[in-house]
Amino acid sequence: MTPDASAVVTRPAVSADFDAMVTLQSRAFGPGRFARTAYRVREGGPDLSPFCRVAIIGERLVAALRMTPITIGGDAGALLLGPLAVDPEEAGRGYGRQLVAESLEAAAAKGLKLILLVGDMTYYGRFGFRPVPPGQIRLPGPVDPSRLLAAEVQPGALATIHGLVARAA
Ligand SMILES: CC(C)(COP(=O)(O)OP(=O)(O)OC[C@H]1O[C@@H](n2cnc3c(N)ncnc32)[C@H](O)[C@@H]1OP(=O)(O)O)[C@@H](O)C(=O)NCCC(=O)NCCS
């Protein structure tokens, strides 16, 4: 029988989760994922931040979300969301939605200002993400401007933030 959502546990990711997270990302996205500009921001940094989350059924990792602290134009207080990967066999059960919502709550509790991502408005619009005005925020590589989305954790934050994205020290 397929487990129902009540069998799922979500929690912050720990280092013992990391290998399974990478395996899940590779199943969800395929080998081309390393070419994405968002990966360039993350590379060279720690594997996990306190905002990364996983969903587990029993001992099986079914969804994983990475969140990377970044600076934008030199200012801290922002996170880069992604990758978000859900086991294809468990897609559409709300696990992705749950991890994103919980991570946004954690960011608000820590007083962060903004969450940035490269992804689909059709999925991320439900969490309050909106396209960044063209040219306001730049990543270290090419990005489809319509897929560069931001959610304000602090109302009004986006208007005050502009410049190049880098991984926070
Ligand atoms: C996209 C993904 C993260 C969604 O997670 P999920 O747990 O399957 O989805 P949820 O149950 O949280 O949400 C389901 C909703 O998302 C929508 N959805 C699923 N995949 C989508 C996509 N690629 N684009 C837009 N919407 C999508 C569904 O239509 C559904 O919409 P509804 O709530 O209006 O019915 C997951 O399917 C996945 O890992 N896909 C492969 C990797 C990927 O494309 N990631 C993109 C995010 S960076």
The ligand as an SDF file (V2000), in Angstrom:
LIG
                    3D

 48 50  0  0  0  0  0  0  0  0999 V2000
    8.6360   19.9760   -9.4190 C   0  0  0  0  0  0  0  0  0  0  0  0
    8.6560   19.2080   -8.0990 C   0  0  0  0  0  0  0  0  0  0  0  0
    9.6920   19.7990   -7.1820 C   0  0  0  0  0  0  0  0  0  0  0  0
    7.2580   19.3180   -7.4630 C   0  0  0  0  0  0  0  0  0  0  0  0
    7.2290   18.6610   -6.2100 O   0  0  0  0  0  0  0  0  0  0  0  0
    6.0050   17.6960   -5.8570 P   0  0  0  0  0  0  0  0  0  0  0  0
    6.1420   17.2390   -4.4610 O   0  0  0  0  0  0  0  0  0  0  0  0
    5.9020   16.6660   -6.9270 O   0  0  0  0  0  0  0  0  0  0  0  0
    4.7680   18.6800   -6.0550 O   0  0  0  0  0  0  0  0  0  0  0  0
    3.7120   19.1320   -4.9520 P   0  0  0  0  0  0  0  0  0  0  0  0
    2.9100   17.9380   -4.5670 O   0  0  0  0  0  0  0  0  0  0  0  0
    4.3590   19.9300   -3.9220 O   0  0  0  0  0  0  0  0  0  0  0  0
    2.8190   20.1220   -5.8080 O   0  0  0  0  0  0  0  0  0  0  0  0
    2.0150   19.6140   -6.8350 C   0  0  0  0  0  0  0  0  0  0  0  0
    1.6620   20.7690   -7.7470 C   0  0  0  0  0  0  0  0  0  0  0  0
    2.8460   21.1840   -8.4540 O   0  0  0  0  0  0  0  0  0  0  0  0
    2.5780   21.1950   -9.8380 C   0  0  0  0  0  0  0  0  0  0  0  0
    3.8380   20.8710  -10.5100 N   0  0  0  0  0  0  0  0  0  0  0  0
    4.5400   19.7500  -10.4190 C   0  0  0  0  0  0  0  0  0  0  0  0
    5.6610   19.8190  -11.1790 N   0  0  0  0  0  0  0  0  0  0  0  0
    5.6480   21.0440  -11.7510 C   0  0  0  0  0  0  0  0  0  0  0  0
    6.5200   21.7180  -12.6470 C   0  0  0  0  0  0  0  0  0  0  0  0
    7.6470   21.1540  -13.1100 N   0  0  0  0  0  0  0  0  0  0  0  0
    6.1760   22.9650  -13.0220 N   0  0  0  0  0  0  0  0  0  0  0  0
    5.0390   23.5500  -12.5730 C   0  0  0  0  0  0  0  0  0  0  0  0
    4.1810   22.9620  -11.7080 N   0  0  0  0  0  0  0  0  0  0  0  0
    4.4810   21.7210  -11.3230 C   0  0  0  0  0  0  0  0  0  0  0  0
    1.5000   20.1650  -10.0190 C   0  0  0  0  0  0  0  0  0  0  0  0
    0.7980   20.4060  -11.2000 O   0  0  0  0  0  0  0  0  0  0  0  0
    0.6350   20.4080   -8.7850 C   0  0  0  0  0  0  0  0  0  0  0  0
   -0.1780   21.5420   -8.9920 O   0  0  0  0  0  0  0  0  0  0  0  0
   -1.5500   21.7720   -8.1790 P   0  0  0  0  0  0  0  0  0  0  0  0
   -1.1960   21.8720   -6.7060 O   0  0  0  0  0  0  0  0  0  0  0  0
   -2.0580   23.0700   -8.7160 O   0  0  0  0  0  0  0  0  0  0  0  0
   -2.3930   20.5810   -8.4860 O   0  0  0  0  0  0  0  0  0  0  0  0
    8.9870   17.6980   -8.3040 C   0  0  0  0  0  0  0  0  0  0  0  0
    8.0020   17.0950   -9.0730 O   0  0  0  0  0  0  0  0  0  0  0  0
   10.3400   17.4230   -8.9360 C   0  0  0  0  0  0  0  0  0  0  0  0
   11.3150   17.1640   -8.2150 O   0  0  0  0  0  0  0  0  0  0  0  0
   10.4180   17.4560  -10.2710 N   0  0  0  0  0  0  0  0  0  0  0  0
   11.6550   17.2160  -10.9890 C   0  0  0  0  0  0  0  0  0  0  0  0
   12.6790   18.3000  -10.7470 C   0  0  0  0  0  0  0  0  0  0  0  0
   12.1660   19.6800  -11.1080 C   0  0  0  0  0  0  0  0  0  0  0  0
   11.6520   19.9170  -12.2030 O   0  0  0  0  0  0  0  0  0  0  0  0
   12.3220   20.6310  -10.1830 N   0  0  0  0  0  0  0  0  0  0  0  0
   11.8970   21.9820  -10.3980 C   0  0  0  0  0  0  0  0  0  0  0  0
   12.0700   22.7580   -9.1340 C   0  0  0  0  0  0  0  0  0  0  0  0
   13.6420   23.5340   -9.0440 S   0  0  0  0  0  0  0  0  0  0  0  0
  1  2  1  0
  2  3  1  0
  2  4  1  0
  2 36  1  0
  4  5  1  0
  5  6  1  0
  6  7  2  0
  6  8  1  0
  6  9  1  0
  9 10  1  0
 10 11  2  0
 10 12  1  0
 10 13  1  0
 13 14  1  0
 14 15  1  0
 15 16  1  0
 15 30  1  0
 16 17  1  0
 17 18  1  0
 17 28  1  0
 18 19  1  0
 18 27  1  0
 19 20  2  0
 20 21  1  0
 21 22  1  0
 21 27  2  0
 22 23  1  0
 22 24  2  0
 24 25  1  0
 25 26  2  0
 26 27  1  0
 28 29  1  0
 28 30  1  0
 30 31  1  0
 31 32  1  0
 32 33  2  0
 32 34  1  0
 32 35  1  0
 36 37  1  0
 36 38  1  0
 38 39  2  0
 38 40  1  0
 40 41  1  0
 41 42  1  0
 42 43  1  0
 43 44  2  0
 43 45  1  0
 45 46  1  0
 46 47  1  0
 47 48  1  0
M  END
$$$$
